[in-house]
Structures are given as C-alpha cells and as structure tokens.
Amino acid sequence: MKQIIVTMILALGISAMGQPGGNNQVLEVRLLSATEKLLPGGDNRIAMELAIHEPWHINGHEPLSEFLIPTDISFKAADGLGFEKISYPPADERVFSFSEEPVLVYEGLAYITAQVSVGEALAGQTVKISGIIGYQACNDEICLPPADYEFSFEIAVAQPNEEVKQINAAVFGGAKD
C-alpha cells in the first residue's frame, strides 16, 4: 500500500512539473495592423503575432495527422466589424523523438493574417478585436493538453478622410491585397 501511495505522489509531482503554469509560458499573442489606425468603411489588414517560447512548438493549421490538434483562430463578432480572408502561415515540417512521421509545426514567430472590415459608424472610435486561438503545444518529449488562448486588443479607427501611415511593413509588405 505504501508503495502505491509513493508511486502516486511521484507521478503527480512529475505531472505537475511538466505542465507550464499558463499560456504565457508557451505562447504570447500581439495584434499588428498594416496601418497606424484602422480605416472606416473599408478593409484593413491585421495580423496576430504568435510568439512561441522555446522549447515549445505548436501544430500547424493543417496537420498531417487527424490525431493532431490544429492551430485555429476564431474572432468574436463585434458590431461594425467583419473578419474575412484568414490566412495561416506555412508550417515547418519536423520529425521529433515522439513521432516517426513528419509533423507540421510553428516555432518562434508565426503570423495569422486577416482582413477586417470596419463600419463607417466606427470612425474616430476605439474598437476591440478579440477572439480565441486554439492550439496544442509540444516539445521534443511531451505534448500538453489542447489549450485556448483568449485575446482582446483595442485599436483606434481613423476619422473619415484622415490620412494614416502604413506600419509593420516587414509583416504586411508594401502593397495592399
């Protein structure tokens, strides 16, 4: 009986040590825009920057196995905002000690881009862009349970006919879609 209790305590201790304390130990998310303010009455380009901390990786959006949990984003509906053309980056093909077959993963920085339409009635206001990123994090030895990262960011909307500067050219390039 003593041996069973000791084994259970050790197993719980090992399990607790292998789990990160929260999303920020695996993943941090930041909103980027192609312009310093969103343009009312039109389409705007945004990106969710996923900073994946070492030694973790997360599965790509279209895993090679039906048993792997894909990285997926869903934006919460908000009055006057619409989200379209969500685009995931290509994932890197890697083989890990736990897999004989290649796995498609994101490591380091990954950018999920989208078009956001902003209603004209939102001109001059600040809007909230929020949603959930579903993912599963692994390192070369273990996979954590699937997780949801809830995000919420505020961003300004320009006044009608206000000129706005292009920003984040490294992510969005110079030309509009």
PECORBEL-V780431 format. One record per run of one state. SS is the DSSP state (h for helix, s for strand, l for the rest). FROM is the first residue (numbers start at 1). LEN is the number of residues. If there is no record, write none. Layout:
ss-><SS & SS>
from-><FROM & FROM>
len-><LEN & LEN>
This chain:
ss-><l & h & l & h & l & s & l & s & l & s & l & s & l & s & l & s & l & s & l & s & l & s & l & s & l & s & l & h & l & s & l & s & l & s & l & s & l & s & l & h & l>
from-><1 & 2 & 19 & 23 & 26 & 27 & 34 & 35 & 36 & 38 & 39 & 42 & 53 & 57 & 60 & 72 & 76 & 78 & 79 & 81 & 88 & 92 & 95 & 103 & 107 & 108 & 119 & 120 & 123 & 126 & 136 & 137 & 139 & 143 & 144 & 147 & 158 & 166 & 167 & 169 & 173>
len-><1 & 17 & 4 & 3 & 1 & 7 & 1 & 1 & 2 & 1 & 3 & 11 & 4 & 3 & 12 & 4 & 2 & 1 & 2 & 7 & 4 & 3 & 8 & 4 & 1 & 11 & 1 & 3 & 3 & 10 & 1 & 2 & 4 & 1 & 3 & 11 & 8 & 1 & 2 & 4 & 5>
